[in-house]
Amino acid sequence: MWLLLTRRLRVWFIVTVLVPLGTGLLRRAGLALERRTGPTQLSRGLLRAGDLGDRARARLRGGGRRRR
Protein backbone atom coordinates (compact mmCIF):
# COMPACT_ATOMS: atom_id res chain seq x y z
CA MET A 1 0.00 0.00 0.00
CA TRP A 2 2.88 2.35 0.81
CA LEU A 3 4.11 2.08 -2.78
CA LEU A 4 0.75 3.23 -4.14
CA LEU A 5 1.09 6.63 -2.46
CA THR A 6 2.88 9.42 -4.25
CA ARG A 7 6.20 10.63 -2.89
CA ARG A 8 4.73 13.96 -1.83
CA LEU A 9 1.90 12.27 0.07
CA ARG A 10 4.34 9.94 1.83
CA VAL A 11 6.52 12.87 2.92
CA TRP A 12 3.45 14.78 4.14
CA PHE A 13 2.31 11.74 6.14
CA ILE A 14 5.72 11.30 7.75
CA VAL A 15 6.03 14.96 8.69
CA THR A 16 2.47 15.45 9.96
CA VAL A 17 1.87 12.14 11.71
CA LEU A 18 4.98 10.12 12.42
CA VAL A 19 7.37 12.88 13.52
CA PRO A 20 5.01 14.37 16.16
CA LEU A 21 4.16 10.87 17.36
CA GLY A 22 7.86 10.00 17.66
CA THR A 23 8.79 13.18 19.51
CA GLY A 24 5.87 12.66 21.89
CA LEU A 25 7.08 9.13 22.64
CA LEU A 26 10.61 10.42 23.26
CA ARG A 27 9.28 13.04 25.66
CA ARG A 28 7.21 10.46 27.55
CA ALA A 29 10.20 8.14 27.83
CA GLY A 30 12.34 11.02 29.12
CA LEU A 31 9.77 11.96 31.74
CA ALA A 32 9.34 8.36 32.89
CA LEU A 33 13.09 7.88 33.14
CA GLU A 34 13.46 11.14 35.04
CA ARG A 35 10.76 10.09 37.53
CA ARG A 36 12.54 6.79 38.21
CA THR A 37 16.17 7.80 38.36
CA GLY A 38 16.16 11.57 38.58
CA PRO A 39 17.61 13.85 35.95
CA THR A 40 20.29 12.13 33.91
CA GLN A 41 22.02 12.96 30.66
CA LEU A 42 19.86 10.43 28.84
CA SER A 43 16.56 11.74 30.23
CA ARG A 44 17.54 15.32 29.40
CA GLY A 45 18.44 14.25 25.87
CA LEU A 46 15.09 12.54 25.40
CA LEU A 47 13.26 15.60 26.68
CA ARG A 48 15.24 17.85 24.34
CA ALA A 49 14.34 15.63 21.39
CA GLY A 50 10.67 15.95 22.35
CA ASP A 51 11.00 19.71 22.64
CA LEU A 52 12.66 19.86 19.24
CA GLY A 53 9.50 18.47 17.66
CA ASP A 54 7.36 21.02 19.51
CA ARG A 55 9.55 23.91 18.39
CA ALA A 56 9.50 22.76 14.77
CA ARG A 57 5.73 22.35 14.83
CA ALA A 58 5.23 25.80 16.38
CA ARG A 59 7.54 27.36 13.82
CA LEU A 60 5.67 25.77 10.93
CA ARG A 61 2.39 27.09 12.33
CA GLY A 62 3.81 30.58 12.49
CA GLY A 63 4.15 30.78 16.25
CA GLY A 64 7.94 30.68 16.49
CA ARG A 65 9.85 32.09 19.42
CA ARG A 66 10.64 35.75 19.37
CA ARG A 67 14.21 36.86 19.74
CA ARG A 68 15.13 39.38 22.38
DSSP file (Angstrom, degrees, kcal/mol; ACC not computed):
  #  RESIDUE AA STRUCTURE BP1 BP2  ACC     N-H-->O    O-->H-N    N-H-->O    O-->H-N    TCO  KAPPA ALPHA  PHI   PSI    X-CA   Y-CA   Z-CA
    1    1 A M    >>        0   0    0      0, 0.0     3,-1.0     0, 0.0     4,-0.6   0.000 360.0 360.0 360.0 -37.1    0.0    0.0    0.0
    2    2 A W  G >4  +     0   0    0      1,-0.3     3,-0.9     2,-0.2     8,-0.1   0.851 360.0  56.0 -59.9 -34.6    2.9    2.4    0.8
    3    3 A L  G 34 S+     0   0    0      1,-0.2    -1,-0.3     4,-0.0     4,-0.1   0.748  97.4  63.2 -70.2 -23.6    4.1    2.1   -2.8
    4    4 A L  G <4 S+     0   0    0     -3,-1.0    -1,-0.2     2,-0.1     2,-0.2   0.685  87.6  87.0 -76.2 -17.1    0.7    3.2   -4.1
    5    5 A L  S << S-     0   0    0     -3,-0.9     2,-0.0    -4,-0.6     0, 0.0  -0.567  85.8-111.7 -83.0 146.5    1.1    6.6   -2.5
    6    6 A T     >  -     0   0    0     -2,-0.2     4,-2.2     1,-0.1     5,-0.2  -0.307  27.5-111.0 -70.7 161.6    2.9    9.4   -4.3
    7    7 A R  H  > S+     0   0    0      1,-0.2     4,-2.4     2,-0.2     5,-0.2   0.904 117.9  52.0 -61.3 -42.6    6.2   10.6   -2.9
    8    8 A R  H  > S+     0   0    0      1,-0.2     4,-2.4     2,-0.2    -1,-0.2   0.896 109.7  48.8 -63.1 -40.8    4.7   14.0   -1.8
    9    9 A L  H  > S+     0   0    0      2,-0.2     4,-2.4     1,-0.2    -1,-0.2   0.880 110.5  51.3 -67.5 -38.0    1.9   12.3    0.1
   10   10 A R  H  X S+     0   0    0     -4,-2.2     4,-2.3     2,-0.2    -2,-0.2   0.922 111.0  47.5 -64.1 -43.5    4.3    9.9    1.8
   11   11 A V  H  X S+     0   0    0     -4,-2.4     4,-2.5     2,-0.2     5,-0.2   0.922 111.7  50.7 -63.7 -43.8    6.5   12.9    2.9
   12   12 A W  H  X S+     0   0    0     -4,-2.4     4,-2.7     1,-0.2     5,-0.3   0.916 110.6  49.7 -59.0 -44.3    3.5   14.8    4.1
   13   13 A F  H  X>S+     0   0    0     -4,-2.4     4,-2.1     1,-0.2     5,-1.2   0.909 111.6  48.1 -62.4 -43.3    2.3   11.7    6.1
   14   14 A I  I  <>S+     0   0    0     -4,-2.3     5,-2.3     3,-0.2    -2,-0.2   0.929 116.0  43.3 -63.3 -45.5    5.7   11.3    7.8
   15   15 A V  I  <5S+     0   0    0     -4,-2.5    -2,-0.2     1,-0.2    -1,-0.2   0.886 121.3  38.0 -70.9 -39.4    6.0   15.0    8.7
   16   16 A T  I  <5S+     0   0    0     -4,-2.7    -1,-0.2    -5,-0.2    -2,-0.2   0.747 132.9  16.0 -87.9 -23.3    2.5   15.5   10.0
   17   17 A V  I  X5S+     0   0    0     -4,-2.1     4,-1.6    -5,-0.3    -3,-0.2   0.798 124.7  40.6-115.5 -53.3    1.9   12.1   11.7
   18   18 A L  I  ><S+     0   0    0     -5,-1.2     4,-2.6     2,-0.2    -3,-0.2   0.884 111.7  52.1 -74.7 -39.0    5.0   10.1   12.4
   19   19 A V  H  ><S+     0   0    0     -5,-2.3     4,-2.6     2,-0.2     5,-0.2   0.950 112.7  44.1 -65.7 -48.9    7.4   12.9   13.5
   20   20 A P  H  > S+     0   0    0      0, 0.0     4,-2.1     0, 0.0    -1,-0.2   0.897 114.8  50.8 -62.0 -36.7    5.0   14.4   16.2
   21   21 A L  H  X S+     0   0    0     -4,-1.6     4,-2.0     2,-0.2    -2,-0.2   0.924 111.8  47.5 -63.7 -43.4    4.2   10.9   17.4
   22   22 A G  H  X S+     0   0    0     -4,-2.6     4,-2.2     2,-0.2    -1,-0.2   0.909 112.0  48.1 -64.9 -43.5    7.9   10.0   17.7
   23   23 A T  H  X S+     0   0    0     -4,-2.6     4,-2.2     1,-0.2    -1,-0.2   0.862 110.4  53.0 -68.5 -32.9    8.8   13.2   19.5
   24   24 A G  H  X S+     0   0    0     -4,-2.1     4,-2.3    -5,-0.2    -1,-0.2   0.902 109.1  49.0 -65.2 -40.1    5.9   12.7   21.9
   25   25 A L  H  X S+     0   0    0     -4,-2.0     4,-2.4     2,-0.2    -2,-0.2   0.891 110.3  51.2 -66.3 -39.1    7.1    9.1   22.6
   26   26 A L  H  X S+     0   0    0     -4,-2.2     4,-2.4     2,-0.2    -2,-0.2   0.914 110.3  49.3 -63.3 -41.8   10.6   10.4   23.3
   27   27 A R  H  X S+     0   0    0     -4,-2.2     4,-2.5     2,-0.2    -2,-0.2   0.918 111.1  49.3 -63.7 -43.3    9.3   13.0   25.7
   28   28 A R  H  X S+     0   0    0     -4,-2.3     4,-2.5     1,-0.2    -1,-0.2   0.906 111.2  49.5 -62.3 -41.3    7.2   10.5   27.6
   29   29 A A  H  X S+     0   0    0     -4,-2.4     4,-2.5     2,-0.2    -1,-0.2   0.903 110.9  50.3 -64.5 -40.4   10.2    8.1   27.8
   30   30 A G  H  X S+     0   0    0     -4,-2.4     4,-2.2     2,-0.2    -2,-0.2   0.908 111.7  47.3 -63.8 -42.2   12.3   11.0   29.1
   31   31 A L  H  X S+     0   0    0     -4,-2.5     4,-2.2     2,-0.2    -2,-0.2   0.915 112.7  48.7 -65.9 -42.4    9.8   12.0   31.7
   32   32 A A  H  X S+     0   0    0     -4,-2.5     4,-1.7     1,-0.2    -2,-0.2   0.915 113.0  47.5 -63.9 -42.5    9.3    8.4   32.9
   33   33 A L  H  X S+     0   0    0     -4,-2.5     4,-2.7     1,-0.2     5,-0.4   0.892 111.0  51.6 -65.0 -39.2   13.1    7.9   33.1
   34   34 A E  H  X S+     0   0    0     -4,-2.2     4,-1.7     1,-0.2    -1,-0.2   0.871 107.8  52.4 -67.1 -36.1   13.5   11.1   35.0
   35   35 A R  H  < S+     0   0    0     -4,-2.2    -1,-0.2     2,-0.2    -2,-0.2   0.879 115.7  41.0 -65.2 -37.1   10.8   10.1   37.5
   36   36 A R  H  < S+     0   0    0     -4,-1.7    -2,-0.2    -5,-0.2    -1,-0.2   0.922 134.4  12.9 -78.2 -45.2   12.5    6.8   38.2
   37   37 A T  H  < S-     0   0    0     -4,-2.7    -3,-0.2     1,-0.3    -2,-0.2   0.444 101.8-116.3-116.3  -1.0   16.2    7.8   38.4
   38   38 A G     <  -     0   0    0     -4,-1.7     2,-0.3    -5,-0.4    -1,-0.3  -0.240  64.9 -24.7  84.9 175.9   16.2   11.6   38.6
   39   39 A P  S    S+     0   0    0      0, 0.0     2,-0.3     0, 0.0    -5,-0.0  -0.446  72.8 166.1 -67.4 124.1   17.6   13.9   35.9
   40   40 A T     >  -     0   0    0     -2,-0.3     4,-2.3     1,-0.1     5,-0.2  -0.795  51.5-102.2-126.9 172.6   20.3   12.1   33.9
   41   41 A Q  H  > S+     0   0    0     -2,-0.3     4,-1.9     1,-0.2     5,-0.1   0.885 122.2  50.2 -63.7 -38.1   22.0   13.0   30.7
   42   42 A L  H  > S+     0   0    0      2,-0.2     4,-2.3     1,-0.2    -1,-0.2   0.931 110.3  47.8 -67.4 -45.6   19.9   10.4   28.8
   43   43 A S  H  > S+     0   0    0      1,-0.2     4,-2.2     2,-0.2    -2,-0.2   0.895 112.3  49.9 -64.7 -38.5   16.6   11.7   30.2
   44   44 A R  H  X S+     0   0    0     -4,-2.3     4,-2.3     2,-0.2    -1,-0.2   0.888 110.1  51.4 -65.5 -37.8   17.5   15.3   29.4
   45   45 A G  H  X S+     0   0    0     -4,-1.9     4,-2.0     2,-0.2    -2,-0.2   0.899 109.8  48.9 -64.8 -41.0   18.4   14.2   25.9
   46   46 A L  H  X S+     0   0    0     -4,-2.3     4,-1.9     2,-0.2    -2,-0.2   0.900 111.6  49.2 -65.6 -40.2   15.1   12.5   25.4
   47   47 A L  H  X S+     0   0    0     -4,-2.2     4,-2.3     1,-0.2    -2,-0.2   0.889 109.7  51.8 -66.3 -38.5   13.3   15.6   26.7
   48   48 A R  H  X S+     0   0    0     -4,-2.3     4,-2.1     2,-0.2    -1,-0.2   0.888 107.4  52.5 -64.6 -38.2   15.2   17.8   24.3
   49   49 A A  H  X S+     0   0    0     -4,-2.0     4,-1.3     2,-0.2    -1,-0.2   0.895 110.2  48.7 -64.7 -38.9   14.3   15.6   21.4
   50   50 A G  H  X S+     0   0    0     -4,-1.9     4,-1.4     1,-0.2    -2,-0.2   0.891 111.1  49.8 -66.0 -39.7   10.7   15.9   22.3
   51   51 A D  H  X S+     0   0    0     -4,-2.3     4,-2.7     1,-0.2    -2,-0.2   0.833 102.5  62.1 -67.9 -32.2   11.0   19.7   22.6
   52   52 A L  H  X S+     0   0    0     -4,-2.1     4,-2.3     1,-0.2    -1,-0.2   0.909 103.5  49.0 -60.0 -42.1   12.7   19.9   19.2
   53   53 A G  H  X S+     0   0    0     -4,-1.3     4,-2.2     2,-0.2    -1,-0.2   0.885 110.9  50.3 -64.8 -38.6    9.5   18.5   17.7
   54   54 A D  H  X S+     0   0    0     -4,-1.4     4,-2.5     2,-0.2    -2,-0.2   0.912 110.8  48.7 -65.3 -42.4    7.4   21.0   19.5
   55   55 A R  H  X S+     0   0    0     -4,-2.7     4,-2.3     2,-0.2    -2,-0.2   0.913 112.2  48.4 -64.6 -41.9    9.6   23.9   18.4
   56   56 A A  H  X S+     0   0    0     -4,-2.3     4,-2.1    -5,-0.2    -1,-0.2   0.908 112.4  48.6 -64.9 -41.2    9.5   22.8   14.8
   57   57 A R  H  X S+     0   0    0     -4,-2.2     4,-1.5     1,-0.2    -2,-0.2   0.908 112.2  48.5 -65.9 -41.5    5.7   22.4   14.8
   58   58 A A  H  X>S+     0   0    0     -4,-2.5     5,-2.7     1,-0.2     4,-0.5   0.889 111.0  51.2 -65.3 -38.5    5.2   25.8   16.4
   59   59 A R  H ><5S+     0   0    0     -4,-2.3     3,-0.8     1,-0.2     5,-0.3   0.894 108.4  50.9 -66.9 -39.1    7.5   27.4   13.8
   60   60 A L  H 3<5S+     0   0    0     -4,-2.1    -1,-0.2     1,-0.2    -2,-0.2   0.820 108.7  52.6 -68.3 -29.3    5.7   25.8   10.9
   61   61 A R  H 3<5S-     0   0    0     -4,-1.5    -1,-0.2    -5,-0.2    -2,-0.2   0.557 121.6-107.8 -81.3  -7.8    2.4   27.1   12.3
   62   62 A G  T <<5S+     0   0    0     -3,-0.8    -3,-0.2    -4,-0.5    -2,-0.1   0.577  91.8 110.0  94.8   9.4    3.8   30.6   12.5
   63   63 A G      < +     0   0    0     -5,-2.7    -4,-0.2    -6,-0.2    -3,-0.1  -0.183  43.6 155.9-110.2  40.8    4.1   30.8   16.3
   64   64 A G        -     0   0    0     -5,-0.3     2,-0.1    -6,-0.2    -8,-0.1  -0.103  51.1 -85.0 -64.0 163.9    7.9   30.7   16.5
   65   65 A R        -     0   0    0    -10,-0.1     2,-0.4     1,-0.1    -1,-0.1  -0.405  41.8-125.0 -69.8 145.0    9.8   32.1   19.4
   66   66 A R        -     0   0    0     -3,-0.1     2,-0.2    -2,-0.1    -1,-0.1  -0.735  20.5-126.7 -92.2 140.1   10.6   35.7   19.4
   67   67 A R              0   0    0     -2,-0.4    -1,-0.0     1,-0.1     0, 0.0  -0.571 360.0 360.0 -84.3 148.7   14.2   36.9   19.7
   68   68 A R              0   0    0     -2,-0.2    -1,-0.1     0, 0.0    -2,-0.0   0.448 360.0 360.0 -87.2 360.0   15.1   39.4   22.4
